[in-house]
Each structure stands twice: as C-alpha cells, then as structure tokens.
C-alpha cells in the first residue's frame, strides 16, 4: 500500500483539481528531465524514473456526430503532468478508491 502521507497529498491534488481523478488518456514512464511532481510538488531529479500522464482537454461527450468526432480528434491535450513513481502509486490508489466511493454513492 502506498505511503499514507503521499496518499493524503494525492487526495488533496484530486480534490483541488490539480490532478484529475480520471483515467489518463496516455501514461508514459521513463527518466525525468527535472520536472516538478504534481502530487508532492517536489522536483523529480534528472534521470530518476517518472510517470508522465496526459488527460483529455475536455470530457468526452455522448455526441455522435461526425463534427464532434473530428473536433475530438483535433483537440490539443492538456499539458502533461509528471509524478514520481511512488507519487503515481499513491495517486492511482486514491483515484481508484475515490472512483469506487462515487460508484457506491450512485448505486444507493
């Protein structure tokens, strides 16, 4: 289980809107170029493993028209967010936990 302090920081990042609680459109990992972590707000040292997450610029809609599909294909994704590997684990744990809680509330 991820570190409780990092889990709290990840929860705060989700609740404040700094990080989405949604599944990323794309997840990449590799050596850092020195970005700042979106969870703990500490620098990720150059060369250390990091995760880079990309999310959709806007939520997908139920619209099925050709125009809507083409608009979505040409959207510019949001600026990617960078996370330490341990911060990614905490964020993913909290994202899943919060998503499960929301699903339970909807079903009651």
C-alpha positions in Angstrom: 0.0 0.0 0.0 1.4 3.5 -0.9 2.7 5.8 1.8 -0.2 7.4 3.8 1.4 10.9 3.6 1.6 10.7 -0.2 -1.9 9.3 -0.3 -3.1 12.4 1.5 -1.2 14.6 -0.9 -2.7 12.7 -3.8 -6.2 13.1 -2.4 -5.7 16.8 -1.9 -4.4 17.1 -5.5 -7.5 15.4 -6.8 -9.9 17.4 -4.6 -8.3 20.7 -5.5 -8.4 19.9 -9.3 -4.6 20.0 -9.6 -4.8 16.4 -10.8 -7.9 14.7 -12.4 -9.4 11.6 -10.8 -10.0 10.2 -14.2 -8.0 7.6 -16.2 -5.3 9.3 -18.2 -5.6 9.3 -22.0 -1.9 8.2 -22.1 0.6 7.2 -19.5 4.4 7.2 -20.2 7.3 6.4 -18.0 11.0 7.0 -18.2 13.9 9.1 -16.9 12.9 12.6 -15.7 14.2 15.7 -17.3 13.8 17.5 -13.9 10.1 18.3 -13.9 8.1 19.0 -10.7 5.8 16.3 -9.3 2.1 17.2 -9.4 1.4 15.3 -6.2 4.2 16.2 -3.7 5.3 19.3 -5.6 9.0 18.3 -5.2 11.4 18.2 -8.2 11.9 14.8 -9.8 15.7 14.5 -10.1 17.1 14.3 -13.7 17.4 10.6 -14.7 15.1 9.3 -11.9 12.1 7.3 -13.0 8.9 9.4 -13.5 5.4 8.9 -14.9 4.0 11.4 -17.4 0.2 11.5 -17.6 -1.9 13.1 -20.4 -5.6 13.8 -19.9 -8.2 14.8 -22.4 -8.6 18.6 -22.7 -12.4 18.2 -22.1 -14.6 15.3 -21.1 -15.9 13.1 -23.9 -19.5 13.7 -24.7 -22.3 11.5 -25.8 -22.5 13.3 -29.1 -22.1 11.0 -32.1 -22.0 13.4 -35.0 -19.1 13.5 -37.4 -18.3 17.1 -36.5 -18.0 16.1 -32.8 -15.7 13.2 -33.6 -13.5 15.3 -35.8 -13.3 18.0 -33.1 -12.2 15.5 -30.5 -9.5 14.1 -32.9 -8.0 17.6 -33.3 -8.1 18.6 -29.7 -4.9 19.6 -28.1 -4.3 17.5 -24.9 -3.7 19.3 -21.7 -0.1 19.9 -20.6 1.2 16.6 -19.3 1.6 16.1 -15.6 4.7 14.5 -14.1 4.8 12.3 -11.0 7.5 10.4 -9.0 6.9 6.6 -9.3 5.8 6.5 -5.6 3.5 9.5 -6.1 2.0 7.9 -9.1 1.2 4.8 -7.0 -0.4 7.0 -4.3 -2.4 9.0 -6.9 -3.6 5.8 -8.7 -4.6 4.2 -5.4 -6.6 7.3 -4.4 -8.1 7.7 -7.9 -9.4 4.1 -7.8 -10.6 4.4 -4.2 -12.5 7.7 -4.9 -13.9 6.3 -8.1 -15.2 3.3 -6.2 -16.8 5.5 -3.5 -18.5 7.6 -6.1 -19.9 4.4 -7.8 -21.2 3.2 -4.4 -22.9 6.5 -3.8 -24.6 6.4 -7.2 -25.9 2.8 -6.6 -27.6 3.6 -3.3 
